[in-house]
Amino acid sequence: MNRINEFNLEPGVYQHYKGGIYVLTDIVTHMDDPATGHMEPLQDPLVIYRDVDAIVKHVNGKPSQAHQVYARPLSEFTGLVSIGVKRFKQL
């Protein structure tokens, strides 16, 4: 089972409410707890996504900048911003 589907999110392209385009790649559901040495579930999983502009911009066949990778709590990624619109929408 694709864990992303458990959160009603699909891997794919999303647009930030300010206009940026991003590719959702993964959701982190567990993290190592240094105190116990065990993997523990996160209360608010992390959404991992990349900036499309950084992926597609190339100069002489090489990326023009490092691929920007971001992590945001699931509740923020799927939530509303202060102006009442969704932070990200799937394209």
Buried (B, 14 or more C-beta within 10 A) or exposed (E): EEEBEEBEBEBEEBBBEEEEBBBBEBBEBEEEEEEEEEEEEEEEBBBBBBBBEBBEEEEEEEEEEEEBEEEBBBEBBBEEEEEEEBBBEEE
